[in-house]
C-alpha cells in the first residue's frame, strides 16, 4: 500500500488529529543517502512529523525543519509542503549504535540533547514564521510535542516511529499528531491522556501493520473519530538541472569562466536527494553568455 496521510476530528470536533504512513518515502530517503539503521530512524521520525506538519499548511505553503542536537548524526533537515511531498537528509548518514536499554534504535544518542529544533514556515508572506525550542529528549516525538506546546501554544501529542530491516531497508514508518483545540473540555482531555498512557508505542502499532486510520482509532477510540480527508504522501525533491543551472548563472561570468578553465566542466549535487548534475564545457559557455 502506498504512503498516505489522514486528517481527522475527534470528540465532537474538540480534537484535531493526523496520522501517516511514510514507509516508502523514508525508504526512498534511505536508498538515496544509504543511511544506517539509527540514522534511518532519526531521519524517518523527522520526515514523518514533517509531512504531518506540512499537511497543516495550505496551497503553496511549505516548511523546513532543522534538528541540531549536537549528536554524532549532525543536523537533520526536512522540507515538506501542503501537498504531502517531503524530502530530508542527515549530515552523517552512516551513524549507527547498539540498541538502547529498551531494545530500540538509540535515536537520542545519535541526535543528541544539547541543541535545538527549529521550524521555518513559508506561508507566502514577506515575513516567514520562525519557531525554535531546545531539544528535550532527542527521541524526536517528545521534541516535536514540546515544540507545538511551547512555540505554537497548541497542546499536542506526537508519536513517530521507524522500523528497519536487517538489510538496512525500511520495514515500516509513520506516526500521529493529536492536538487539542481551544475550549476542549476536561473530560475529553482526561480521556485522551488515559488512552495515550495505555496504548502500545507507535512503533508497535506500525509493526502490526495498522493503517493511519487504525492508528487514530487506537489513540482516540473508533467511536470518537471522524475522518475528514486522505492525501497521498511521497518523497519528492524540488531540485532540477534547470534550477542548478540558474544558480550557476547567478555566480556571474567570471566564476563560470574559472570553472571552464580549471575543470572544463561543473558538477553539483543536491543535498536532499543526492542527485548529481553535470555541466560540460559547452553548456557552461552557453551559461556564461546568459550571465553576460
N, C-alpha and C positions, 0 to 999 in steps of 0.2 A: 504493500500500500504506500502511495506517495505521501510525502510530508504535507501536513496541513495544520491549520490553526482554527480554533473555535472561540467565538466571543459569546458571552452569556450574561444573563442577570439571574439573581437568586434572592430568595427570601423576600418576595413581593417587591422586587426592584430596589432593595436596600443594598445589595451587594453586586459589584461588577467582577466578572471572572474571565480569565483567559487560560487556555491550555493549548499545548502544541506538541506535535511530533516532528522532530528535526533529524531523524536518523540519517536520511540521505544527504541533507545539507552538511551536517557535521562530518559525514563520511567523505563528502567531496573535499572539504577543508583538510581532512586527514590525508587524503591521497595527494592533494596538491602540495602540502607542506611536509609530508612524511612525519607527522607528529607521533611521538612515542606515547604510551598509554596515559601517563599522568598529565602530560601536556594536552593530549586529546580531550581528557575530562575537563580540564580548566577551560580550554577554548570552547568546547561544546556547551558547557554550562553558560558561559558568557554569551554565546551565539543564541542559545535558547531564550535567555532572558531578553536579549536584544531584539529578537524578532517579535516577541510579545509586546515589548515597549514600542516598537515600530508600528504595531497594529493599533496602538492608541492614537496615532497621528492621522492626518487626513491628506488627501490629494497628493501633492508632490513633496510633502514634508519628509524630512529624514533626520536621523540622529547618529551620533558617533559616541561609542562607549570606550573609555580607556581605563584599564585597571593596571595600576603600578604599585605593587605590594612590596617591592624590594626583594622578592624571592628569586631563585635561580632561573625561573622561566622568563624573567624580564617583563616587558609590557605586553598586555593583551589589548588588541584593538578590534572593535567590531563596528561595522556600519550596517544600518538597517533602514527600511522605509515603510510607508503605509501599504505597500503592495505585497508584503510577505517576502521581499527579497533581502537577503542577509549575506554578509561576507566577513571574514575575520582572519587574523593571524596572530601568532605569538613571536616574540623576539628570538627565543631559543626553543625551537620545536622538538629537539631531541632531549627533552627533560623527562626523567622517569625515576621513581623511587620504589622501594619496597612498600607493600600495603601498610596502612596505618594500624593502630591497635584495634580498630573496629573492623579490620579486614577489608577496607575500602582504599581506593586510589588516594594517595596523600596530596590532594589538591592544595590544602592550606600550606603545606611545606613548600610546594612549587611556587605558589603565588606570593607567599609572604604576608605579614600582617603589619608592616611598617610604612604603609603608603596610603594611597587614595584611590577611590573610584570616582571617575568624573563622567558626566553626560553633557554633550553639547547637542542641542536641538536646533535644526534649521527649519523654521516654520514659515519661511518665505518673507520675513520682515527684515528690516535693516539690522536690528539687533537680534542676536541669537540668544537662546536660553542656555545658561551655563549652570550646572549643579555639581557640587563636589563634596564628598564626605570621606572621612577616614575609613579605612578597611577595618572591620571589627572582628572578622574570623578567618578570612582567606578562603573559606569554603564557597564563597560567592552567593549562594542562596540567601544566607543571612546578611551578606553585604548589600545585595540589592533590596532586601527588605528594609534595612536601615536607611538606604538612600531614599526610598519612597517616603518613609515616615519623616525623615529629617529634612530633605531637600524639597520635596513636593508636598509635605504635610498631608499625606494620604495614608491612613493606617492600612498596611498591606501584609501579605504573607507570600513569599516567593519560594517555590521549590523547583530546583533544576537538577537533572541527573544525566549521566552518560555511562553506558556500559561498553567495555572494549573487549573484543575477541582476542584469543591467544596470538593470532597473527597480526595484531595491531589494528585491524579494521574495526569499524564501529558496529556493535551489535544493536544498540538502541540508544536514543537520546530524545529528551523532551523536557517538559516542565509545566508549571502552572503559576499564575498570579491571581490572588484573591484580594480585592480592595473594598473597604467599607465606604459607602457613600455618606455624605452629610446626613445626619439625623437617624442613622441606624440605631435601632433600639437595643437596650442592654440584653434582652433575652436572645436576640439574634447573635450579638457579639459572643455571649457565653456559649451558645450552641456551636458556633464556628470554632471557637477556641478549643472546645472539648473534642470536636472531630479532628482538628489538627494534631491534638496530642495523642490520639488513638489510632490514626491511620498509619499504614506502613510508609516507610520512607519513599520518596518519589522514585528512587532507583528501583525499588522492588515493584512498584506499580508499573514502571516501564518494562521491567523484566518479565512481568506477567503478560505483557502484550496488550495492555489496556489502551484503548483509543483516547484521544483528547476528551471526548465526551464522557467516557467512562471514568477518566481521571477526575473530572469535575464532579461526577456523581459520587465518587468515593470521598472527595473532600467536603462536598456541600450537601450530599443527600439527593437522591434521584427526584424526590417529590418537590424539592425546593428550587429546582433548576429550570431555566428557560433559555434554550439555545437561540441566539439571535442570528448568527452568521458563521459560515465557514469560509476559509480562504486558503488557497494553495501557498506553500512555502518552498523556497528554493535558494540554494547558494547561487548568487549571481553577482558578478563583478561589473563595474561600470567602465573599466578600462577598455581602450581600443587603440589600434595603431594610429588612428587619426588624432586622438586626444594626446597621445605621447608625442606625436609629430608636432602638434601645435605647441606643446611645451618646449620642444627643442627650438622651434622657430622663435619663440619668445626670448630665447637666450641671446639672440642677435647674430648678425653676420660674422663677426669676428670669432665668436665662440664656435660657430658651426665650421668656419674655415680651419680652426685649430683641430677639430675632430677629423676633418678630411686630411690635413697634413700629417697628423700624428698617427692615426689608426686606419685611415681610409674607409672608416665605417663608424657607426654608432650602435650601441646596444643598450636597451633599457628593460628592466624587469619590474613588474608590478608586485608590490609587497603583499597585496591582498590575495592574489590568485596565482602568483609565481609565473605568470605568462611572460615569455621573453619576446621582445620586439626587436627586429633587425632593420637597420637603415644603411644600405650600401652607399658608396660614394656618390653614385649618380642621383640617388634620392636626396642626399644631403646637399648636393649642388642646387637642386630644384628648391629645396627648403631655404637655402641661403638667398636665392633670388626673391623668394617670398618675404624673407626677413628684411631685405633691402627695400 
